[in-house]
Amino acid sequence: MTDNGYAPISYNNPEVEWFFGPSAVANHWEYQPGTAPAFRVLWDQVNDQRFLAYALKTVDEANTVYLKKPMGSSELGQSIRSAEAFLNRMEAYALSGEEGLALAELNAFRKTRVIGYTDVNLSGQVLLDEIRLERRKELCFEGHRWFDLRRQGMPEIKHTYKAEKGGAVYEYVLQQGDPMYTIPFPNSVILQNRALIQNPSREMGARQGEIQ
């Protein structure tokens, strides 16, 4: 994986069972969330080989990254692979009280990703949090994060947005358990099935950001 020359979402990766569909990334060649400080501090940027493989290293003074998940916009960009299955099983073990099995699998998994990794001894919520952190890193930019947040308690999310250079910076907030975590059914679907109960988000107006 030297020189960022590895494409993780392809059949060249022996962990991939099947890959399909368009990239979940809006613009994969320059994907600025890959430079978000809160995301980058999660990584061992020297020893975690995914940091290289996903091309998360910044390449210029503007902190641009050229994400390689997938390698090209015309390529299939989503996959079913053994890594996700292992992460699913770790989380299931932790949630069902089989913490020894969860910890053993977490340590074994990290050894395949991080050079010089040393086993850790974790339990309880800390163990579960570390498994979910590993999932976030392994599957980043593949379209899983939104659904993971929904099933993990729908936490509060804040995003800042600036529409134009030199313009005001707005902060948008999705509250804990916000109805907007569930999008409305399209009207066409409701018309086809009158038994459906529309989600509360349908009656909510557009969110207004607060100027920072």
Secondary structure, DSSP 8 states (H G I E B T S, - for coil): -GGG---SSSTTSTTEEEEESS-SSSSTTS-GGGG-HHHHTTS-TTTBHHHHHTT-S--STT------SSSSTTS--EEEEHHHHHHHHHHHHHHTT-HHHHHHHHHHHHHTTBTT-------HHHHHHHHHHHHHHHTTTTT-HHHHHHHTT---EEEEEESSTT--EEEEEE-TT-GGGS----HHHHHH-TT----GGGG------EE-
